[in-house]
Amino acid sequence: MVPRIQLLLGAALFALLGSVLVLAGLGVVAVPLEQLQAPLWVVALAGFVFLCCAGLLLLVATAKTEPSSSLPLAWRFVAMLAVAAVGAIAAWVAFGDGPREFTGSSSALGMSQQGSVAEAEGRFAFGILAVFSGLVVVLGLVQAWFEARARRTG
């Protein structure tokens, strides 16, 4: 298990970065808008993902037991928020207005290649991520509903 101090330092780092991005996205921290390649709400949502990660690290650092396949409700809720936010960002990249520029890389047998990727291919990849993220959130909610129903019926 990772020492608690490392988890807390990681949480602090994620929280700091996430806070700066959220504040920039909300317009509290000045950013050069002409250099941004995304709307401010996407910047704020990216910061929210980092804040969710900070929250998860805090939950793990303060937990009395090791994480298992049966995660506490608070852990699952924060994780679902992060997945939903990543899915929303991916959906903007895939389906949002305006041109997109993508780069990709591949490696095989010790050789590496990097270059630009067609816009349609990049949008398709991010579209898959958006759909997959949405599916994970829906399945997580369905699982939580079934577990809550099972607890009520005993």
C-alpha positions in Angstrom: 0.0 0.0 0.0 1.1 3.5 -0.8 2.2 5.5 2.3 -0.5 7.9 3.5 1.8 10.9 3.2 2.3 10.2 -0.5 -1.5 10.0 -1.0 -2.0 13.3 0.8 0.7 15.0 -1.1 -0.8 13.7 -4.4 -4.2 14.9 -3.3 -2.8 18.4 -2.5 -1.1 18.5 -5.9 -4.3 17.4 -7.8 -6.4 19.9 -5.7 -4.0 22.8 -6.5 -4.0 22.1 -10.2 -7.7 21.5 -10.3 -8.5 24.6 -8.4 -6.4 26.7 -10.8 -8.2 25.2 -13.8 -11.6 25.7 -12.3 -10.9 29.3 -11.4 -9.5 29.9 -14.9 -12.6 28.3 -16.4 -14.9 30.5 -14.2 -13.0 33.6 -15.2 -11.6 34.3 -11.7 -8.0 33.7 -12.8 -7.1 35.6 -15.9 -6.0 33.5 -18.9 -5.1 34.6 -22.4 -8.4 33.7 -24.2 -6.8 33.9 -27.7 -4.4 31.1 -26.8 -7.2 28.7 -25.5 -8.3 26.1 -27.9 -11.3 25.2 -25.8 -14.3 27.0 -24.2 -13.9 28.1 -20.6 -16.4 25.5 -19.4 -14.2 22.7 -20.8 -11.2 24.2 -18.8 -13.4 24.3 -15.7 -14.6 20.7 -16.2 -11.0 19.5 -16.7 -10.2 21.2 -13.3 -13.2 19.4 -11.8 -11.7 16.1 -12.9 -8.5 16.9 -11.0 -10.5 17.9 -8.0 -12.4 14.6 -8.1 -9.0 12.8 -8.3 -7.9 14.7 -5.2 -11.1 13.7 -3.4 -10.5 10.1 -4.3 -6.9 10.2 -3.0 -8.2 11.8 0.2 -10.8 9.1 0.6 -8.2 6.4 0.1 -5.7 8.1 2.5 -8.3 8.4 5.3 -9.8 4.9 4.7 -9.6 2.4 7.5 -9.3 -0.5 5.1 -7.8 -1.3 1.7 -9.9 -0.5 -1.3 -11.8 -3.5 -2.6 -14.3 -4.4 -5.3 -17.1 -3.3 -3.0 -16.2 0.4 -2.8 -18.0 2.7 -0.3 -20.8 4.9 -1.8 -18.8 8.1 -1.5 -15.9 6.7 -3.5 -18.1 5.5 -6.2 -20.0 8.8 -6.4 -16.8 10.8 -6.8 -15.4 8.3 -9.4 -18.7 8.6 -11.4 -18.5 12.4 -11.3 -14.9 12.2 -12.7 -15.9 9.7 -15.4 -18.9 11.8 -16.4 -16.7 15.0 -16.6 -14.1 13.2 -18.8 -17.0 11.9 -21.0 -18.3 15.5 -21.4 -14.9 16.8 -22.4 -14.5 13.9 -24.9 -18.0 14.6 -26.3 -17.1 18.3 -26.8 -13.9 17.2 -28.7 -15.8 14.7 -30.8 -19.0 16.5 -31.5 -18.3 20.2 -30.8 -18.2 22.9 -33.5 -15.0 24.0 -35.1 -11.9 22.3 -36.5 -9.8 20.0 -34.5 -6.1 19.0 -34.8 -4.9 15.6 -33.6 -1.5 14.0 -33.3 -0.8 10.4 -32.6 2.1 8.1 -32.1 2.8 4.4 -32.4 5.7 2.1 -31.4 6.7 -1.4 -32.5 9.9 -3.3 -32.3 11.7 -0.4 -30.7 10.8 2.0 -33.4 8.5 5.0 -32.8 6.5 7.1 -35.2 4.6 10.3 -34.5 2.5 12.5 -36.8 -0.8 14.2 -37.4 -4.0 12.3 -37.5 -7.0 13.0 -39.7 -9.7 15.1 -38.0 -12.4 12.4 -38.6 -10.2 9.7 -37.0 -9.5 11.9 -33.9 -13.2 12.8 -33.5 -14.1 9.1 -33.9 -11.7 8.1 -31.1 -13.0 10.8 -28.7 -16.5 9.9 -29.7 -15.8 6.3 -28.6 -14.4 7.6 -25.3 -17.5 9.8 -24.8 -19.9 6.9 -25.4 -17.9 4.5 -23.2 -17.8 7.1 -20.4 -21.5 7.5 -20.6 -22.0 3.8 -20.5 -19.8 3.4 -17.4 -21.8 6.1 -15.6 -25.2 4.6 -16.6 -24.0 1.1 -15.5 -22.6 2.5 -12.3 -26.0 4.1 -11.5 -27.9 1.0 -12.4 -25.6 -1.1 -10.1 -26.0 1.4 -7.3 -29.8 1.3 -7.7 -29.8 -2.6 -7.6 -27.6 -2.6 -4.5 -29.8 0.0 -2.7 -32.9 -2.1 -3.6 -31.3 -5.3 -2.3 -30.4 -3.6 1.0 -34.0 -2.4 1.4 -35.5 -5.8 0.8 -32.9 -7.4 3.1 
